Amino acid sequence: MTIQIADAILHIDETLDKWQRDILDDHMRLNDGVISSGYNHDNPHLMIIQYNPEHTDPVHFIHMVERHGYHTQRIG
């Protein structure tokens, strides 16, 4: 059985402190289908998410970030 893996890159408009990024990252990883998530160390506005497209999609990630009170858009 082959698991498909897709990537999504979100640009978060706000400048988040490390603890805010950590909370958002922890909550993202709790989603069914999310394999990994994290931030670009050189540009912490970019959140990178690897996921199984059979279980979730980037629109769900955008809504999750917005539920945390932040603004985001998919750039990749």
Secondary structure, 3 states (H helix, E strand, C coil): CCCCCEEEEEEECCCCCHHHHHHHHHHHHCCCCEEEEEECCCCCCEEEEEECCCCCCHHHHHHHHHHCCCCEEECC
